[in-house]
């Protein structure tokens, strides 16, 4: 037996045995409002499609003004608007192209069992090839064979017309009820994606490639749900841990009038990247970071950055002048603070999406109590696994 066959056999033996519970319907994770929203949307969408097609198409031209697979399309468009199967091109292209495939099979093979089977199989292949996979498309292909439809114009009226009108109704209704439809295509990863997400687009692509099955959810929504599930797990694990338990205290701080060279020396001495700036009552009025020094010194890709930075922090000795001398002149005034009683899980969105790396912690009287960093939160989460 070859290695591939052995591996395949082992893989099959690892599959869990089916039980009667596997055949029970899973719980629908949607509330009553969403169920009524979807039901009302399907009712209005099919009504709009049927009424307009009935009004536009004379009875003598075509006695059939609505095809049954449109009902299945309505389920997808209004109940699963985020599904790749429900997107406009899937609805219109999937139904229409599948109908043409079914008509071609009738023309070539007539009405027969093998014609019906071939129509459905070829319709799926065409929808895969043209990126418009739509489950009701299989029903459209089968309908053509069962009805003995050999006229290609039937794919235009009623199938194409039905599909376009239902899709337009879906666009209007879903947007009016707060659902994004059509779903935007997934763009390439942004520059800051690796920093913002705990896993990258490449990681997700690799897992999906190994899974190798069609998912009834967009890749973008799957990414979002996985991130939110991970965030919820972190919050659950860290719900009892407060900022006061993991912050660095007492904090190293400076005042508005602290000379730049003294603030720079504190950053270097304590190997920190930021210093909170406080007033006389120890309330936070700003924060000064390494980035503030670099920005004020206009340090970029220049080779003389050390000279520029030294010139910035060197005291001029003058009582008047335009040179920046103290922390208050370069600090960032808009600073995020957190309470020392706040759960550290609440800081995860702050650290993961806003670019913050260190946040001052205040007490009940809004006085500076400590500093908390990304590293502090990570260590606490690891300890409470």
Secondary structure, 3 states (H helix, E strand, C coil): CCHHHHHHHHHHHCCCCCCHHHHCCCCCCCCHHHHHHHHHHHHHHHHHHHHHHHHHCCCCCCCCCCCCHHHHHHHHHHHCCCCHHHCHHHHHHHHHHHHHHHHHHHHHHCCCHHHHHHHHHHHHHHHHHCCCCCHHHHHHHHHHHHCCCCCHHHHHHHHHHHHHHHHHHHHHHHHHCCCCCCCCCCCCCCCCHHHHCCCCHHHHHHHHHHHCCCCCCCHHHHHHHHHHHHHHHHHHHHCCCEHHHHCECCCCEEECCCEHHHHHHHHHHHCCCEEEEECCCCEEEEEEEHHHHHHHCCCCCCCCHHHHHHHHHCCCCCCCCCCCCEHHHCCECCCCEEECCCEHHHHHHHHHHCCCCEEEEECCCCEEEEEEEHHHHHHHHHHCC
